[in-house]
Amino acid sequence: MSKNFGDSARFYDLIYKDKDYAAETRFVCDRMNRFATDPKTLLEVGCGTGNYAYRFRDAGLKVHGIDASSEMISIAVDKKSSLGGENITFEVSNAEEFSTSNSWDSAVSLFFMLGYQVSDEDLHKTFNSIRTAIRPGGLFAFDFWNGPSVLEKGCSPKKIEIEMQNHFLVRESIPEKCSGQNCFRIQQFFQVEEKDGGKKQYFEEVHKVRYFFRDELQEVIQSNGFELLEMEAFMGGDLEATDWAGIAFARAR
Ligand SMILES: C[S@@+](CC[C@H](N)C(=O)[O-])C[C@H]1O[C@@H](n2cnc3c(N)ncnc32)[C@H](O)[C@@H]1O
């Protein structure tokens, strides 16, 4: 079995090519301007291949992205040649234990990065690392799977098929509720097939993704030196039990 976002990293941008990173970045920037006092710098924890990071940089922020996957970071770094390398840096690092020398004005963790913090211990370590990295008054924004909605709707198996220039990619995801934990264990089976019936390559990843409830988020926010400013549906509106994704904005005390 491959490690998460290892072998699959090279297909990540293709799989999420229709995700509206531009609109989502604008939404977060709008909230940052509303809540934060003129942020100039941003730390992105779990930045992946840099799809938000470059957009935040283009919106005027100096950005540093960290991610546990060296494969994802390598793709993010490579994008400097086409997108420009000014005001943006990347580093392979774990959310639970990174440290930076800068006192960042703001931080984000997006596309459910915090869901990978399945244990309370890791979740608290991550909040503590982020709190240490940003200055008092700095804003931290993160999205999450919304517990009430996840329990109501459940997680369904999914299959995606993508045609590339010389290959077909198939990814099948089989979720299973974790027993005794608020998370799903999602087995992902990848098949990459050369066109014209050539070689086939298979690999597999297991992603454990946690869902959250308002009270536990409030507790982890407060006990790690933040105050909760807003919790809403991702992309705006009251967070209802039917909303799969929520987003929280917290200010460092
Ligand atoms: C769904 S991807 C989102 C990537 C990026 N934020 C985006 O929206 O495209 C989740 C990312 O979180 C990273 N990640 C998961 N656990 C992590 C951890 N403990 N420390 C740092 N990064 C982590 C993964 O490597 C992956 O790149």
The ligand as a Tripos MOL2 file, in Angstrom:
@<TRIPOS>MOLECULE
LIG
   27    29     1     0     0
SMALL
NO_CHARGES

@<TRIPOS>ATOM
      1 C1         -7.0340   16.9320    0.4510 C.3       1 LIG1
      2 S1         -5.3800   17.4710    0.4350 S.3       1 LIG1
      3 C2         -5.5600   19.2540    0.3710 C.3       1 LIG1
      4 C3         -4.3600   19.9350   -0.2150 C.3       1 LIG1
      5 C4         -4.5520   21.4230   -0.4960 C.3       1 LIG1
      6 N1         -4.8980   22.1490    0.7080 N.3       1 LIG1
      7 C5         -5.6140   21.6090   -1.5500 C.2       1 LIG1
      8 O1         -6.6840   22.1030   -1.2140 O.co2     1 LIG1
      9 O2         -5.3990   21.2550   -2.7110 O.co2     1 LIG1
     10 C6         -4.8680   17.2590    2.1210 C.3       1 LIG1
     11 C7         -3.4040   17.5720    2.2920 C.3       1 LIG1
     12 O3         -3.1080   17.5270    3.6720 O.3       1 LIG1
     13 C8         -1.8110   16.9710    3.7970 C.3       1 LIG1
     14 N2         -1.6880   16.4360    5.1600 N.ar      1 LIG1
     15 C9         -2.4120   15.4400    5.7280 C.ar      1 LIG1
     16 N3         -1.9950   15.2360    6.9830 N.ar      1 LIG1
     17 C10        -0.9930   16.1200    7.2120 C.ar      1 LIG1
     18 C11        -0.1620   16.3980    8.3270 C.ar      1 LIG1
     19 N4         -0.2920   15.7190    9.4550 N.pl3     1 LIG1
     20 N5          0.7680   17.3700    8.2090 N.ar      1 LIG1
     21 C12         0.8990   18.0700    7.0510 C.ar      1 LIG1
     22 N6          0.1460   17.8450    5.9680 N.ar      1 LIG1
     23 C13        -0.7910   16.8860    6.0470 C.ar      1 LIG1
     24 C14        -1.7410   15.9090    2.7290 C.3       1 LIG1
     25 O4         -0.4130   15.5260    2.4240 O.3       1 LIG1
     26 C15        -2.4650   16.6040    1.5940 C.3       1 LIG1
     27 O5         -1.5860   17.3080    0.7620 O.3       1 LIG1
@<TRIPOS>BOND
     1     1     2 1
     2     2     3 1
     3     2    10 1
     4     3     4 1
     5     4     5 1
     6     5     6 1
     7     5     7 1
     8     7     8 2
     9     7     9 1
    10    10    11 1
    11    11    12 1
    12    11    26 1
    13    12    13 1
    14    13    14 1
    15    13    24 1
    16    14    15 ar
    17    14    23 ar
    18    15    16 ar
    19    16    17 ar
    20    17    18 ar
    21    17    23 ar
    22    18    19 1
    23    18    20 ar
    24    20    21 ar
    25    21    22 ar
    26    22    23 ar
    27    24    25 1
    28    24    26 1
    29    26    27 1
@<TRIPOS>SUBSTRUCTURE
     1 LIG1         1 GROUP 0 **** ****
